Amino acid sequence: MKRRTVLGSLAAAVLALSSTVVAAQEKKPIRIGVITEMSGPFADYGRQVQTTIEAFQKAKGDTVDGHKVEIIYRDTTGPNPEVSRRAAQELVSVEKVDFLAGFGLSPNAMGAAPIATASKTPMIIMNAAATSSIVMRSPYIVRASFTLPQVSAPLAAWAAENDIKTVYTLVSDYGPGLDSEKAFIKAFEAAGGKVLGSVRAPMANPEFGPYLQRASDAKPDAIFAFVPSGDTGVQLLKAYEQRGLKDQGIQLITTGDITDDVFLDRIGDVALGLVTSHHYSMAHDSPENKELIKAYQAVHGPDARVNFYMAATWDGMNMMYDIIRELDGNIDGDKAVELAKNMKITSPRGPIEFDENRDVVQNVYIRRVEKVDGKLYNVEFDTIPMVKDPGKEE
């Protein structure tokens, strides 16, 4: 009799466990459609978002309260808004995704925006920083990254407060460069500074020597520069050094794109001492940043470096996981966006929240490239707290 009772209890326990497993398996899977640049000249963006999502799901799991989270990637091959639009349409209509995410380049985010609006699909931007107006293209967009005016204007204010009275600007001749230049000049002049001249370098095969010579002839206290990260930034820094502008007392200040943490090893010692402004540094000292770096390196190797795009991807994934949890997997676009825009997050970059336009509000750091334990890092030495995007204030 006792044996039958024990067996009956075991059978009941097994049945209850089986029912729980079946119930968990029956929970609706959540699908995230990631649109990014996975081939072509901007393939680094796609690689960074994909490797970060892999690290995130390895650390946090690929289920949220029993809801399996599936990632579906689509490649834009570069700045192709029409390709992005078609990818978004297919992801929403055919793949039935619950979220759209990714978007390294602003044109691709703008291409997908009408689809997000028509389908009421929450769209989390993980980079796409060149255009302040992106969030205005759809009420379902939330930008978890930054904008170029958001990091350019604080650098101008810092410069004016730190004995830089005159500046010459040098930017790459395309949308992000022009936005950065405009924001810097407006903030610098508002702080009492004087711009002695401006020059724009072509995107293809720029020869920075003549432009730097023009700046040298104007004898400013500093040159403000914006060029894309990677090899173009290396060319600028080498030309600045070769022209001897530092020895002439002309300081170079830039946004953090030039000293992207991922590229610092490639840039080398020519970057030492460069002052930049940005919202993230791998050297940022916080438990949240250490968690991100540890998780990323656990998957991609102990020497792997983490940058601002990876930090925003990490935050975007956390946001979507929180929304899934709060809505128990029943993703309604309006409810999801309402939850997202009211979030206050302790991010690997510091505290972040969102403004009335669903755009990120965050600290901007003034950093200097230094060697720490033999490696180059953007070491933060000043903080401009909780900066809103100034690009929409005009």
C-alpha positions in Angstrom: 0.0 0.0 0.0 2.8 2.4 1.0 4.7 1.5 -2.3 1.6 2.3 -4.4 1.2 5.6 -2.6 4.8 6.6 -3.3 4.5 5.5 -7.0 1.3 7.5 -7.3 3.0 10.6 -5.8 5.9 10.2 -8.2 3.5 9.8 -11.2 1.7 12.9 -10.2 4.9 14.8 -9.9 6.1 13.6 -13.3 2.7 14.6 -14.8 2.9 18.0 -13.2 6.4 18.6 -14.5 5.4 17.4 -17.9 2.5 19.8 -17.9 4.8 22.7 -17.0 7.3 21.8 -19.7 4.5 21.5 -22.3 3.0 24.9 -21.1 6.4 26.5 -21.4 6.9 25.0 -24.9 3.5 26.3 -26.0 4.3 29.9 -25.0 4.5 32.1 -28.1 8.0 32.5 -29.5 9.2 36.1 -29.9 10.9 37.0 -33.2 13.3 40.0 -33.6 14.1 41.1 -37.1 17.5 42.6 -37.3 18.2 44.8 -40.3 21.9 45.7 -40.6 24.9 46.1 -42.9 26.4 42.6 -43.1 28.3 42.9 -46.3 29.9 45.7 -48.3 31.9 48.7 -46.9 30.0 48.9 -43.6 30.1 45.2 -42.8 31.8 45.9 -39.5 28.4 47.3 -38.3 26.6 44.1 -39.0 29.4 42.0 -37.5 29.3 44.1 -34.3 25.6 43.8 -33.8 25.5 40.1 -34.6 28.5 39.2 -32.3 27.0 41.3 -29.5 23.6 39.6 -29.8 25.4 36.2 -29.7 27.2 37.3 -26.5 24.0 38.7 -25.0 22.0 35.5 -25.5 24.9 33.4 -24.3 24.9 35.4 -21.1 21.2 36.1 -20.6 19.7 33.1 -22.4 17.5 32.9 -25.5 14.2 32.6 -23.6 12.3 35.2 -21.5 9.8 33.7 -19.1 9.3 30.7 -21.3 9.2 32.7 -24.6 11.9 31.6 -27.0 13.6 34.6 -28.6 14.5 34.1 -32.2 16.8 36.5 -34.2 16.3 36.8 -37.9 18.9 38.8 -39.8 18.6 40.8 -43.1 21.5 42.4 -44.9 21.2 45.8 -46.5 24.7 45.5 -48.0 25.3 49.2 -47.3 23.3 52.5 -47.3 20.3 51.2 -49.2 16.9 52.5 -47.9 14.9 50.7 -50.5 16.5 47.4 -49.6 15.9 48.1 -45.9 12.3 48.9 -46.6 11.8 45.6 -48.5 13.5 43.7 -45.7 11.3 45.3 -43.1 8.2 44.5 -45.1 9.2 40.9 -45.5 10.1 40.5 -41.8 6.8 42.0 -40.7 4.5 40.3 -43.3 6.1 37.0 -43.9 8.3 36.3 -40.8 5.8 37.9 -38.4 8.5 39.5 -36.3 7.5 41.3 -33.0 10.3 43.8 -33.2 12.5 45.5 -35.8 16.0 46.3 -34.6 19.6 47.1 -35.8 20.1 49.9 -38.4 23.7 50.9 -38.5 23.1 53.7 -41.1 20.5 56.4 -40.9 19.2 56.0 -44.5 18.3 52.4 -43.7 16.5 53.3 -40.5 14.5 55.9 -42.5 13.7 53.4 -45.2 12.2 51.0 -42.7 10.3 53.6 -40.7 7.1 53.6 -42.8 6.8 49.8 -42.4 7.1 50.1 -38.6 4.3 52.7 -38.7 2.0 50.8 -40.9 2.4 47.5 -39.0 2.7 49.1 -35.5 5.9 47.2 -34.9 8.3 48.6 -32.3 11.6 49.5 -33.9 14.8 49.8 -31.8 17.7 51.7 -33.4 21.1 50.5 -32.3 23.2 53.0 -34.1 21.9 55.3 -37.0 23.2 58.5 -35.4 23.6 60.9 -38.3 20.2 62.3 -38.5 18.3 63.8 -35.5 14.9 63.6 -37.3 14.9 59.7 -37.6 12.7 59.3 -34.5 10.2 61.6 -36.0 9.7 59.3 -39.0 7.6 56.9 -37.0 6.0 56.9 -33.6 7.2 53.3 -33.2 10.9 54.2 -33.3 13.0 54.3 -30.1 16.7 55.2 -30.5 19.0 53.4 -28.0 22.2 54.7 -29.5 23.1 58.5 -29.8 23.1 61.3 -32.3 26.1 63.2 -33.7 24.9 66.6 -32.5 24.5 65.0 -29.0 28.3 64.3 -28.8 29.5 67.3 -30.9 27.8 70.2 -29.0 29.2 69.2 -25.6 32.7 69.1 -27.0 32.3 72.6 -28.2 31.1 73.8 -24.8 34.0 72.0 -23.1 36.5 73.5 -25.5 35.2 77.1 -24.9 35.5 76.5 -21.2 39.1 75.2 -21.4 41.0 78.0 -23.1 40.2 77.2 -26.7 38.9 80.5 -28.0 39.3 79.9 -31.8 38.7 76.8 -33.9 39.0 75.7 -37.5 36.7 72.9 -38.5 37.5 70.0 -40.8 34.9 67.4 -41.6 34.1 64.7 -44.1 31.8 66.0 -46.8 28.7 63.9 -46.2 25.6 64.0 -43.9 27.2 62.9 -40.6 30.1 65.3 -41.1 27.9 68.2 -41.9 25.6 67.5 -38.9 28.5 67.3 -36.6 30.1 70.5 -38.0 26.8 72.4 -37.7 26.2 71.3 -34.1 29.8 72.1 -33.0 29.9 75.6 -34.6 26.5 76.5 -33.1 27.5 75.5 -29.6 31.0 76.9 -29.8 29.8 80.3 -31.0 27.1 80.3 -28.4 29.8 79.8 -25.7 31.8 82.8 -27.0 34.2 81.0 -29.3 35.2 82.0 -32.8 35.3 79.8 -35.9 38.2 81.0 -38.1 37.3 78.8 -41.1 35.8 75.5 -42.2 36.8 72.9 -44.8 35.2 69.7 -46.0 37.2 66.7 -47.2 35.9 64.3 -49.8 34.9 60.8 -48.6 36.9 59.0 -51.3 40.7 59.1 -50.9 41.0 62.3 -48.9 44.3 64.0 -48.8 44.3 65.8 -45.5 47.6 67.6 -45.8 46.4 70.6 -47.8 43.3 71.0 -45.5 45.4 70.9 -42.4 47.8 73.5 -44.0 44.8 75.8 -44.4 44.0 75.3 -40.8 47.6 75.9 -39.8 47.7 79.2 -41.7 44.6 80.4 -39.8 46.4 79.8 -36.5 43.5 78.6 -34.4 43.8 77.3 -30.9 42.3 74.0 -32.1 41.0 72.0 -35.0 37.6 70.3 -34.6 37.4 67.3 -36.9 34.9 64.6 -37.8 35.7 61.8 -40.1 34.4 58.2 -40.2 36.1 55.6 -37.9 38.7 53.2 -39.4 41.3 54.0 -42.0 40.2 57.6 -42.7 40.7 58.5 -39.1 44.2 57.0 -39.2 45.1 59.1 -42.2 43.9 62.2 -40.5 45.9 61.6 -37.3 49.1 60.7 -39.3 48.7 63.9 -41.4 48.2 66.0 -38.3 51.4 64.6 -36.8 53.4 64.9 -40.0 52.4 68.5 -40.5 53.7 69.3 -37.0 50.5 71.1 -35.9 50.8 69.8 -32.4 54.3 71.4 -32.1 52.7 74.6 -33.3 50.3 74.5 -30.4 47.3 73.7 -32.4 45.2 71.1 -30.6 43.2 68.5 -32.4 39.8 67.6 -30.9 37.3 65.2 -32.4 34.2 63.1 -31.8 34.8 59.6 -30.6 34.2 58.0 -34.0 37.9 58.5 -34.9 39.0 56.5 -31.8 36.4 53.8 -31.9 37.6 51.3 -29.3 37.5 48.4 -31.8 40.0 50.3 -34.1 42.4 51.7 -31.4 44.9 48.8 -31.8 45.0 49.4 -35.5 45.4 53.2 -35.1 48.3 52.8 -32.7 50.3 55.4 -30.8 49.6 58.2 -33.2 46.3 58.6 -31.3 48.0 59.1 -27.9 46.8 62.3 -26.2 43.9 62.9 -28.6 40.9 64.5 -26.9 37.5 63.3 -28.0 33.8 63.3 -26.9 31.5 60.3 -26.9 28.9 58.5 -24.9 30.8 55.2 -24.4 34.3 54.0 -23.7 35.5 50.5 -23.1 37.5 52.0 -20.2 34.3 53.2 -18.5 34.5 52.0 -14.9 31.2 50.5 -13.9 29.9 47.0 -13.0 27.6 47.1 -16.0 30.4 47.8 -18.4 32.5 45.0 -16.9 29.6 42.7 -17.3 29.3 43.5 -21.0 33.0 43.1 -21.6 33.2 39.8 -19.7 30.2 38.4 -21.6 31.5 39.6 -25.0 35.0 38.2 -24.4 33.7 34.9 -23.1 32.2 34.3 -26.5 34.7 36.1 -28.8 38.0 35.8 -27.0 39.9 37.5 -24.2 41.4 40.1 -26.5 38.2 41.2 -28.1 37.4 44.8 -27.8 34.0 46.4 -27.2 32.7 49.7 -28.7 29.7 52.1 -28.6 27.7 50.1 -31.2 28.0 47.0 -29.1 27.0 48.8 -26.0 23.9 50.1 -27.7 23.1 46.7 -29.1 23.4 45.2 -25.6 21.1 47.9 -24.2 18.6 47.4 -27.1 18.4 43.7 -26.4 17.9 44.3 -22.7 15.1 46.7 -23.5 13.3 44.2 -25.7 13.8 41.4 -23.1 12.2 43.7 -20.5 9.3 44.5 -22.8 8.7 40.8 -23.5 8.7 40.2 -19.8 6.4 43.0 -19.0 3.9 42.1 -21.7 4.3 38.4 -21.2 5.1 38.0 -24.9 1.9 39.7 -26.2 3.8 42.4 -28.0 1.5 45.3 -28.8 3.4 48.2 -30.6 1.8 51.0 -28.7 2.3 49.4 -25.3 5.8 48.3 -26.1 6.8 51.9 -27.1 5.2 53.3 -24.0 7.2 50.9 -21.9 10.4 51.7 -23.7 10.2 55.5 -23.6 9.6 55.4 -19.8 12.6 53.2 -19.1 15.5 54.4 -16.9 18.4 52.1 -17.5 21.8 51.7 -15.9 23.7 50.9 -19.0 27.4 49.9 -19.6 27.8 53.6 -20.7 26.1 55.1 -17.6 22.5 56.1 -16.9 20.2 56.5 -19.9 16.6 57.4 -20.3 14.4 58.8 -23.2 13.0 62.1 -24.1 9.5 63.1 -25.4 10.7 62.1 -28.9 11.8 58.6 -27.9 15.4 59.6 -28.3 18.1 58.6 -25.8 19.3 61.0 -23.1 22.7 60.1 -21.7 26.1 61.3 -20.3 28.6 62.5 -22.8 32.2 62.0 -21.8 35.4 64.0 -22.6 38.1 61.4 -23.1 41.8 61.3 -23.8 43.6 58.4 -25.5 46.0 56.9 -23.0 47.9 53.6 -22.5 46.5 51.5 -19.7 48.4 48.3 -19.0 50.1 48.6 -22.4 46.9 49.0 -24.3 45.2 52.1 -25.8 42.0 53.3 -24.3 39.7 56.4 -24.3 40.1 57.4 -20.7 37.2 59.6 -19.5 38.2 62.7 -17.5 35.2 64.9 -17.7 31.4 64.3 -17.9 28.6 66.4 -19.3 25.6 64.7 -17.6 22.3 63.6 -19.3 22.6 65.4 -22.6 19.5 65.5 -24.9 19.9 65.6 -28.6 20.3 69.3 -29.5 19.6 68.6 -33.2 15.8 68.8 -32.7 16.0 72.1 -30.7 16.3 74.2 -33.8 
